[in-house]
């Protein structure tokens, strides 16, 4: 009887506890074998993340070691993993049972079940790191060298130490080699830096030799999130307000251009994915990234990813600039660029100036910094082009009630950029850190621009803003968080808003 391993467990609802010392949660990663245990470790006074896996007795460890050695000599796992998960799992299962017989290993049913998990993990998956990669809540996996804990960035509990370490340079170097193989690249003493993408879209950056990083080989894996946060989930996390989302909904509907700005890991891409839910269902969307992070619940979507060079001379390189130029020939209604930081910004802003709706992200912690970056090398946009940008969303890390969180700090409208590079701005929405509340401060200048361009009365836009705010708040109250559920409701709203509003008691039937 073939063994079945569940690699898609249900996503649990995790409690958000203000006092870290009271956190003690478990949830499955690879049922029924591997689970995560997050708890307060009193020995080190720190919140930690333990991967819990089946315990093997000494004779079971010996059997596993013999099996893995024999299988390494017998099969080409890189070819095997190109098949479906079910086919590869069956292949590993049949091969293992054959070898147990040939090697005359004494393995009962229970032992084999436990051993097979490790065969699955080490051959099909990515060894000790595999359970972490399968955790929906993990954003980044970080290894800083030998004999140091692997750290993760958790969506709910943020930076956590794990119980995973690499005891030797040899073992860590071997894992980096495996990462390189899975990304289709090569590492060596001569080429010790690895930058690639795993088959699931996760981005890998690694070093291979001790002379580059003194603690030995290192790696960082930025996970590709197959199921992004929905707008209502961000409301539940108090990352932003329903009014902020309703504001962006209107801007997106009327083809305004939005730039999401903030520091590293501040939640820029998370917000970008959430805003993409508001794109009209019939619209054609083209997305461009250098690392696959965008995931849109729609069919009329062309995702493009830049390709780095192989070897010397940038052979085979296709950068963001080239892809972006080509994207405008693909007739997009909406253009999404994962991050702008170089010459591709010129093409993007030219597209904005010609009427294309665009959403993108950029590293900058304030509007002033962002505008300076846009106008100085290597980007060097003219004030006229910067004027084509409608709005900037500033996201930030914040400590609220002794808990690390992400916030949409402010929504800033670009009213005008003067010839000297200074900008006239308007801030209609903002977060007050002292009270941890969101405010709608003043009238939107972008609404006025939309009204003048589209002919829709300003009063109607304001009324629509209030209505959509109420709808989003109601969806949050009713805990409508599902990826497909939210997209369907928004799509239905575009087609028949009255019916949706009646269904959720925003207006009477």
Residue pairs with C-beta under 8 A, 6 or more apart in sequence:
2 89
2 90
2 93
3 89
3 93
3 113
3 116
4 89
5 30
5 33
5 89
5 117
5 120
6 30
6 31
6 32
7 30
7 85
7 134
9 27
9 28
9 29
9 30
9 31
11 136
11 227
12 27
14 25
14 27
14 137
14 156
14 157
15 23
15 25
16 156
16 237
16 403
17 23
18 401
18 402
18 403
20 40
20 47
20 157
20 403
21 40
22 40
23 38
23 39
23 40
23 47
23 157
24 38
24 39
24 40
25 36
25 37
25 38
25 39
26 35
26 36
26 37
26 38
26 52
27 35
27 36
28 34
28 35
28 36
29 35
29 36
29 51
29 131
29 132
29 134
29 135
30 117
30 121
30 130
30 131
30 134
33 53
33 54
33 114
33 117
34 51
34 52
34 53
34 117
34 121
34 131
34 134
35 51
35 52
36 49
36 50
36 51
36 52
36 131
36 135
37 49
37 50
37 51
37 52
38 47
38 48
38 49
38 50
38 154
38 157
38 160
39 47
39 48
39 50
40 46
40 47
40 48
41 47
41 48
44 161
46 161
47 157
47 160
48 160
48 161
48 162
48 163
49 152
49 154
49 157
49 160
49 161
49 162
49 163
50 162
50 163
51 128
51 131
51 132
51 162
51 163
51 164
53 117
53 118
53 131
54 114
54 117
54 118
56 64
56 114
56 115
56 118
59 106
60 107
60 111
60 114
60 115
63 100
63 105
63 106
63 107
63 111
63 115
64 115
64 118
64 119
66 103
66 105
67 96
67 99
67 100
67 103
67 105
67 115
67 119
68 118
68 119
68 122
68 123
70 99
70 103
71 77
71 92
71 95
71 96
71 99
71 119
71 123
74 95
74 99
75 91
75 95
75 123
77 123
77 124
78 181
80 88
80 91
80 92
80 123
80 124
81 88
81 123
81 124
81 199
83 91
85 124
88 124
89 120
89 124
92 116
92 119
92 120
92 123
92 124
93 116
96 112
96 115
96 116
96 119
99 105
100 107
100 112
107 115
121 127
121 128
121 130
121 131
125 133
125 134
126 133
126 175
126 178
126 179
126 182
127 175
127 178
128 164
129 141
129 150
129 164
129 175
129 221
132 138
132 141
132 150
132 152
132 162
132 164
133 141
133 200
133 202
133 221
133 223
135 152
136 155
136 225
136 227
137 154
137 155
137 156
138 152
138 153
138 154
138 155
138 223
139 152
139 153
139 154
139 155
139 222
139 223
139 225
139 265
140 152
140 153
140 220
140 221
140 222
140 223
140 265
141 150
141 151
141 152
141 219
141 220
141 221
141 223
142 150
142 151
142 152
142 153
142 219
142 220
142 221
143 150
143 151
143 166
143 172
143 218
143 219
143 220
144 151
144 213
144 215
144 218
145 166
145 172
145 213
145 214
145 215
145 216
145 217
145 218
146 166
146 167
146 168
146 169
146 172
146 215
146 216
146 217
147 165
147 166
147 167
147 215
148 165
148 215
149 161
149 162
149 163
149 164
149 165
150 162
150 164
150 165
150 166
151 159
151 160
151 161
151 162
152 159
152 160
152 162
153 159
153 160
153 265
154 160
158 404
159 404
166 172
166 175
166 216
169 210
169 216
169 217
172 216
172 217
173 208
173 216
173 217
175 217
175 219
176 187
176 194
176 206
176 207
176 208
176 217
176 219
177 187
177 208
179 194
179 196
179 198
179 204
179 206
179 219
180 186
180 187
180 194
180 196
180 206
182 198
182 199
183 194
183 196
183 197
183 198
183 204
184 196
185 194
185 195
185 196
185 310
187 193
187 194
187 206
187 208
188 208
189 208
189 209
191 208
192 207
192 208
192 209
192 211
192 212
193 206
193 207
193 208
193 212
194 204
194 205
194 206
194 207
194 208
194 219
195 204
195 205
195 308
196 203
196 204
196 308
197 203
197 204
197 291
197 292
197 305
198 204
198 221
198 224
200 224
200 226
201 224
201 292
201 293
202 221
202 222
202 223
202 224
203 221
203 222
203 224
203 291
203 292
203 293
204 219
204 220
204 221
204 222
205 219
205 220
205 222
206 217
206 218
206 219
206 220
207 213
207 217
207 218
207 219
208 217
209 217
210 216
210 217
222 291
222 293
224 292
224 293
224 295
225 273
225 293
225 295
226 295
227 295
227 483
228 270
228 273
228 274
228 295
228 483
229 237
229 270
229 273
229 274
230 274
230 277
230 481
230 482
230 483
230 486
231 245
231 274
231 275
231 277
231 278
231 472
231 486
232 472
232 475
232 476
232 479
232 480
232 481
232 486
233 274
233 481
234 240
234 245
234 270
234 271
234 274
235 241
235 242
235 245
235 472
235 473
235 476
236 476
236 479
236 481
237 405
237 406
238 405
238 407
238 436
239 267
239 271
239 405
239 406
239 407
239 408
240 271
240 407
240 408
240 431
240 438
241 429
241 438
242 469
242 470
242 472
242 473
242 476
243 429
243 438
243 440
243 465
243 469
244 408
244 411
244 429
244 438
245 274
245 278
245 468
245 469
245 472
246 465
246 466
246 468
246 469
246 471
246 472
247 411
247 428
247 429
247 444
247 465
248 258
248 275
248 278
248 393
249 278
249 468
249 490
250 447
250 450
250 461
250 464
250 465
250 468
251 258
251 390
251 391
251 446
251 450
252 258
252 275
252 278
252 279
252 334
252 357
252 359
253 278
253 280
253 494
254 450
254 453
254 454
254 456
255 333
255 334
255 355
255 356
255 357
256 357
256 390
256 391
256 446
256 449
256 450
257 352
257 357
257 358
257 359
257 388
257 389
257 390
257 391
258 275
258 358
258 359
258 360
258 390
258 391
258 392
258 393
259 340
259 359
259 360
259 361
259 362
259 370
259 389
259 391
259 392
259 393
260 268
260 271
260 272
260 275
260 359
260 360
260 361
260 362
260 392
260 393
260 395
261 268
261 361
261 362
261 363
261 364
261 365
261 366
261 367
261 370
261 392
261 393
261 394
261 395
262 268
262 361
262 363
262 364
262 365
262 394
262 395
262 396
263 363
263 365
263 396
263 397
264 363
265 397
266 395
266 396
266 397
266 406
267 395
267 406
268 339
268 361
268 362
268 395
269 293
269 294
269 338
269 361
270 406
271 393
271 395
271 408
272 294
272 336
272 338
272 359
272 360
272 361
273 293
273 294
273 295
273 296
275 359
276 285
276 294
276 296
276 336
276 359
277 297
277 486
277 487
277 490
278 490
279 285
279 296
279 298
279 333
279 334
280 333
280 494
281 298
281 490
281 491
281 494
281 495
282 300
283 300
283 333
283 334
284 300
284 301
284 302
284 330
284 331
284 332
284 333
284 334
285 296
285 298
285 300
285 301
285 302
285 332
285 333
285 334
285 335
285 336
286 301
286 302
286 304
286 327
286 330
286 332
286 334
286 335
286 336
287 294
287 296
287 301
287 302
287 303
287 304
287 335
287 336
287 337
287 338
288 304
288 305
288 306
288 320
288 323
288 324
288 327
288 335
288 336
288 337
288 338
288 344
289 303
289 304
289 305
289 306
289 337
289 338
289 339
290 305
290 306
290 319
290 320
290 338
290 339
291 305
291 338
292 303
292 305
293 338
294 303
294 336
294 338
296 303
297 483
297 484
297 487
298 487
302 330
302 332
304 323
304 327
306 318
306 319
306 320
306 323
307 316
307 317
307 318
308 317
309 315
309 316
309 317
310 316
319 344
320 337
320 340
320 342
320 344
321 342
321 343
321 344
321 347
324 337
324 344
324 347
324 348
325 347
327 335
328 335
328 347
328 351
328 356
332 356
333 357
334 356
334 357
334 358
334 359
335 348
335 351
335 356
335 357
335 358
335 359
336 358
336 359
336 360
337 344
337 348
337 358
337 359
337 360
337 361
338 360
338 361
339 360
339 361
339 362
339 363
340 348
340 360
340 361
340 362
340 379
341 362
341 363
341 378
341 379
342 378
342 379
343 378
343 379
345 374
345 379
345 381
346 379
346 380
346 381
346 385
348 358
348 360
349 374
349 381
349 385
349 386
349 388
349 389
350 385
351 358
352 358
352 385
352 388
352 389
353 384
353 385
353 388
362 370
362 373
363 373
364 370
364 373
365 394
365 396
366 394
367 392
367 394
367 412
367 414
367 423
367 425
368 423
370 392
371 386
371 417
371 421
371 423
372 421
373 379
374 381
374 386
375 381
375 382
375 383
375 386
375 421
383 417
383 418
383 419
383 420
383 421
384 417
386 414
386 417
386 423
387 414
387 416
387 417
389 414
390 413
390 414
390 446
390 449
391 411
391 412
391 413
391 414
391 446
392 411
392 412
392 413
392 414
393 408
393 410
393 411
393 412
394 408
394 409
394 410
394 411
394 412
395 406
395 407
395 408
395 409
396 406
396 407
396 409
397 404
397 405
397 406
398 404
398 405
398 406
398 407
398 409
398 433
399 405
400 407
400 433
400 436
401 436
407 431
407 433
408 431
408 438
409 430
409 431
410 427
410 429
410 430
410 431
411 427
411 428
411 429
411 430
412 425
412 426
412 427
413 425
413 426
413 427
413 428
413 444
413 445
413 446
414 423
414 425
415 423
415 424
415 425
415 426
415 445
416 423
416 424
417 423
417 424
418 424
426 442
426 444
426 445
427 441
427 442
428 440
428 441
428 442
428 443
428 444
428 445
429 438
429 439
429 440
429 441
430 438
430 439
430 441
431 437
431 438
431 439
432 438
432 439
447 458
447 461
447 462
447 465
448 458
450 456
450 461
451 457
451 458
451 461
467 501
467 506
470 506
471 493
471 500
471 501
471 504
471 506
474 504
474 505
474 506
475 486
475 489
475 504
478 504
480 486
480 489
489 500
492 499
492 500
493 500
498 507
501 507
502 508
502 509
